[in-house]
Amino acid sequence: GEGEGAVATDKGALAEAELKQRLRELLPIISADMADDEVVNQDEGWLDEGHEWVGRQVLRVFPEAANPQSLGKITRWLPPNEETSEGALFHVVHDDGDAEDLELGEAEAALEAFAQKERDELLHPPVLAQPHYENRLERKALRIKPSALGLAGARDELLDFEEWLAPLLGRLGTGWVAAGRKDEGAQEVWQLSCRAATTVNELAELLGTLEEAVHALQTAAAPNERKPWRKEGHEYVGQQARRFFAGFGASDGRISGWLPAEGSDPPLWHMVHGDDNDEEDLDETEVRFAIANYAEERNEPTPEEAEYNLAWRTAA
């Protein structure tokens, strides 16, 4: 038994020694075969400079592949060989780690494909999905919904405010609420106008009407409160005007109302711009400039207006 075990051990050791010897003999051959399978761009002559395409982004298109498009970059190039008539080659490393060598025409097509991709993205930028936000710190009943924003939201807020205010106006006998079914109070007309309003300016006028109804109940004097804009009583009301804004150019509009001087407050004129319905208040000098700008079809402010505006901004 012991003799047979020793013989088996010797045979196993001999077989292992022969296997190691055989592997040592085959290793150079295996290494050479593996080198032949690699991309052939390790030859002498490859340059990482000297051509304008080195470092440029490319897009390769493979219609039959699972991923038909692959982005990459030209990292090296091999100049043409005049002796063998071989053309230039360009080594591309793809974003996924793959690499390949492209001939001149292939590289040119890949560069153009990438340039076209950038042009398409400029004309049709991708629409990025916006994250959904929910205000979990507020109770659901008090959270602001999209319907509460914009013109529709402002209209609803104004109607809600009037609904809250109407019982008080009715008790005080302002005539806002109809006394009976056959009577027509100001409330019904106001509500119909509010629901039909299509611009912020219309809602602003309706708010002013509601404010006047409340103001009529006021018994104490309010010396610091400016009265609603007057629609008549001055020659500037209704005239076309033109204002200039740095970086935006000219903006035309109309003088829609005015406020006479009151105490230490100077007179003011209210201008509504026609291109975007923006509004602003002008002092007497500004309104004169604006009306003259439109009447004389000026394309830029006069030196006098520019100097006045500069002095006003400096004082502010």
C-alpha positions in Angstrom: 0.0 0.0 0.0 2.7 2.5 0.9 4.8 1.6 -2.2 1.8 2.2 -4.5 1.1 5.6 -3.0 4.7 6.7 -3.5 4.6 5.7 -7.1 1.3 7.6 -7.7 2.8 10.7 -6.1 5.9 10.5 -8.3 3.8 10.2 -11.5 1.7 13.2 -10.5 4.7 15.4 -9.9 6.2 14.3 -13.2 2.9 15.2 -15.1 2.8 18.7 -13.4 6.4 19.3 -14.4 5.7 18.4 -18.0 2.6 20.7 -18.1 4.6 23.7 -16.8 7.3 23.1 -19.4 4.7 22.9 -22.2 3.1 26.2 -21.1 6.5 27.9 -21.1 6.9 26.8 -24.7 3.5 28.0 -25.8 3.5 31.4 -23.9 5.4 33.3 -26.6 3.1 32.0 -29.3 -0.1 32.9 -27.3 1.3 36.4 -26.6 2.0 37.0 -30.2 -1.5 36.0 -31.3 -3.1 38.3 -28.7 -1.0 41.3 -30.0 -2.2 40.6 -33.5 -5.9 40.8 -32.4 -5.4 44.3 -30.8 -6.3 47.5 -32.8 -3.3 48.3 -34.9 -2.4 51.8 -33.9 0.6 51.2 -31.8 2.9 51.3 -34.8 5.5 54.0 -35.1 4.2 57.2 -36.8 1.0 57.8 -34.8 0.9 61.5 -33.6 -1.2 63.2 -31.0 -0.8 66.6 -32.7 -0.2 68.1 -36.1 -3.7 67.8 -37.4 -6.7 70.0 -36.7 -9.0 67.0 -36.1 -7.1 65.8 -33.1 -9.2 66.4 -30.0 -12.4 67.0 -32.0 -15.7 65.3 -31.1 -17.2 62.8 -33.5 -20.5 60.9 -33.9 -20.4 57.4 -35.4 -23.6 55.9 -36.8 -24.2 52.2 -36.8 -27.7 51.6 -38.2 -27.8 47.9 -37.5 -26.5 48.1 -33.9 -28.6 48.0 -30.8 -27.2 51.5 -30.0 -27.1 53.1 -33.5 -25.1 56.2 -32.4 -21.8 56.5 -30.5 -20.0 59.6 -29.4 -16.2 59.7 -29.3 -13.1 61.8 -29.8 -10.2 61.7 -32.2 -7.1 61.2 -30.0 -4.3 60.5 -32.5 -3.7 60.3 -36.3 -1.4 58.5 -38.6 -0.2 60.6 -41.6 -0.5 59.1 -45.1 2.3 56.8 -46.3 3.5 57.9 -49.8 5.6 54.8 -50.3 2.7 52.4 -49.8 0.0 54.9 -51.0 -1.9 54.3 -47.7 -4.1 57.2 -46.6 -4.2 58.9 -43.3 -5.9 57.1 -40.3 -7.6 58.7 -37.3 -7.8 56.9 -34.0 -11.2 57.4 -32.2 -11.9 56.5 -28.6 -15.6 56.2 -27.9 -17.3 57.3 -24.8 -18.1 53.7 -23.9 -14.4 52.8 -24.0 -14.3 51.2 -27.5 -11.7 52.4 -30.0 -11.3 52.2 -33.8 -9.2 53.6 -36.6 -11.0 55.6 -39.3 -10.0 56.4 -42.8 -10.1 60.0 -44.0 -13.6 59.8 -45.4 -15.0 58.0 -42.4 -13.5 60.6 -40.0 -14.9 63.4 -42.1 -18.4 61.9 -42.0 -18.2 61.4 -38.3 -17.2 65.0 -37.7 -20.0 66.3 -39.9 -22.5 64.0 -38.1 -21.5 65.5 -34.7 -21.7 69.0 -36.1 -25.2 68.3 -37.4 -26.2 66.9 -34.0 -25.2 70.2 -32.4 -27.1 72.2 -35.0 -30.3 70.1 -34.4 -30.0 70.6 -30.6 -29.7 74.4 -31.0 -32.9 74.5 -33.2 -34.8 71.9 -31.2 -33.4 71.9 -27.6 -34.4 68.9 -25.6 -37.3 69.4 -23.2 -36.1 68.5 -19.7 -38.6 66.9 -17.4 -39.2 69.2 -14.4 -39.3 67.6 -11.0 -42.8 67.5 -9.4 -42.9 69.7 -6.4 -45.5 69.3 -3.6 -45.6 71.6 -0.6 -46.0 69.0 2.2 -45.5 71.6 4.9 -49.0 73.1 4.2 -52.3 71.4 4.6 -53.8 70.3 1.3 -56.8 72.6 1.6 -54.4 75.6 1.8 -52.0 74.6 -0.9 -51.8 76.9 -4.0 -52.8 75.0 -7.2 -52.0 76.0 -10.8 -55.6 77.3 -11.2 -54.9 79.9 -8.5 -52.1 81.5 -10.7 -52.3 83.9 -13.6 -55.4 85.8 -14.8 -57.8 83.0 -13.8 -56.4 83.0 -10.3 -56.6 86.7 -9.9 -60.2 86.7 -11.1 -61.2 84.0 -8.6 -59.5 85.9 -5.8 -61.3 89.1 -6.7 -64.7 87.3 -6.8 -64.0 85.7 -3.5 -63.1 89.1 -2.0 -66.3 90.7 -3.3 -68.4 87.8 -1.9 -66.9 88.3 1.5 -67.4 92.1 1.3 -70.9 92.2 -0.2 -72.9 91.4 3.0 -71.2 94.4 4.8 -71.9 96.7 1.9 -75.5 95.5 1.8 -76.1 96.1 5.6 -74.7 99.7 5.2 -77.1 100.5 2.4 -74.6 101.4 -0.3 -76.8 100.2 -3.1 -74.1 97.6 -4.0 -76.5 94.7 -3.3 -80.0 94.8 -5.0 -82.8 95.4 -2.5 -85.1 92.9 -4.2 -85.4 90.5 -7.1 -86.7 93.2 -9.4 -83.9 95.7 -8.5 -80.6 95.6 -10.2 -77.7 96.5 -7.9 -74.1 97.3 -8.8 -73.1 93.9 -7.6 -74.7 91.9 -10.4 -73.1 94.1 -13.2 -69.8 94.0 -11.4 -69.8 90.2 -11.1 -70.7 89.7 -14.8 -67.9 92.0 -15.8 -65.4 90.3 -13.6 -66.3 86.8 -14.9 -66.0 88.1 -18.5 -62.7 90.0 -17.9 -59.8 88.8 -20.2 -57.0 91.2 -19.2 -55.3 92.2 -16.0 -56.2 95.9 -16.7 -59.9 95.0 -16.7 -59.5 93.3 -13.3 -57.6 96.3 -12.0 -60.5 98.6 -13.0 -63.0 96.3 -11.3 -60.9 96.4 -8.2 -60.9 100.1 -8.4 -64.8 100.1 -8.6 -65.0 97.9 -5.6 -62.6 100.2 -3.7 -64.7 103.2 -4.6 -67.8 101.5 -3.1 -65.9 100.9 0.2 -64.3 104.4 0.1 -67.8 105.9 0.0 -68.4 104.6 3.5 -65.3 106.2 4.9 -66.1 109.1 7.3 -62.5 110.0 8.4 -60.3 112.0 6.1 -57.4 110.3 4.5 -54.9 113.0 3.5 -52.2 110.7 2.3 -54.4 108.6 0.1 -54.3 109.4 -3.6 -57.6 109.4 -5.5 -58.3 107.1 -8.4 -56.8 108.1 -11.7 -58.9 110.8 -13.5 -59.9 110.0 -17.0 -60.6 113.6 -18.0 -59.7 117.1 -17.0 -56.3 117.3 -18.7 -55.1 117.7 -22.3 -52.5 114.9 -21.9 -55.1 112.2 -21.1 -55.7 110.0 -24.2 -52.6 111.1 -26.0 -50.1 108.7 -27.5 -46.6 108.6 -25.9 -43.2 106.9 -26.4 -40.7 106.0 -23.8 -37.1 104.7 -24.2 -35.6 101.9 -22.0 -31.9 101.0 -22.0 -31.5 97.5 -23.5 -35.1 97.4 -24.8 -35.5 100.4 -27.1 -38.7 102.3 -27.6 -42.1 101.4 -26.2 -45.3 103.2 -27.3 -48.5 103.6 -25.3 -51.2 105.9 -24.2 -51.7 108.3 -21.3 -54.7 106.8 -19.6 -55.2 109.0 -16.6 -53.8 111.6 -14.3 -53.8 112.9 -10.7 -53.6 116.6 -9.9 -51.2 117.9 -7.3 -52.3 117.4 -3.8 -50.5 118.9 -0.9 -46.8 118.1 -1.3 -47.5 115.4 -3.9 -46.8 116.6 -7.5 -49.2 115.8 -10.4 -48.8 112.4 -12.0 -49.8 110.9 -15.3 -50.5 107.2 -15.8 -49.1 105.5 -19.0 -50.2 102.1 -20.3 -47.8 100.6 -22.9 -49.4 99.0 -25.9 -46.9 96.2 -26.6 -47.1 94.4 -23.2 -49.7 96.3 -21.2 -47.0 97.4 -18.8 -47.8 100.5 -16.8 -45.9 103.3 -15.2 -46.5 106.7 -13.6 -44.8 109.8 -15.1 -44.1 113.2 -13.7 -44.8 116.3 -15.7 -41.4 116.5 -17.3 -41.4 112.8 -18.3 -44.9 113.0 -19.8 -43.9 116.0 -21.9 -40.9 114.2 -23.3 -43.0 111.0 -23.9 -45.7 112.8 -25.8 -43.2 114.7 -27.9 -41.2 111.5 -28.6 -44.3 109.9 -30.2 -45.5 113.1 -32.0 -42.0 113.7 -33.6 -41.4 110.0 -34.3 -38.1 110.0 -32.4 -36.0 106.8 -32.3 -34.0 107.8 -29.2 -34.2 110.2 -26.3 -33.1 113.8 -26.9 -30.0 115.0 -25.0 -32.3 116.9 -22.6 -34.3 113.8 -21.8 -31.2 111.7 -21.3 -29.8 114.4 -19.0 -33.0 114.5 -17.0 -33.2 110.8 -16.6 -29.6 110.6 -15.5 -30.2 113.3 -12.8 -33.3 111.5 -11.7 -31.5 108.1 -11.3 -28.6 109.8 -9.5 -31.0 111.5 -7.0 -32.8 108.2 -6.4 
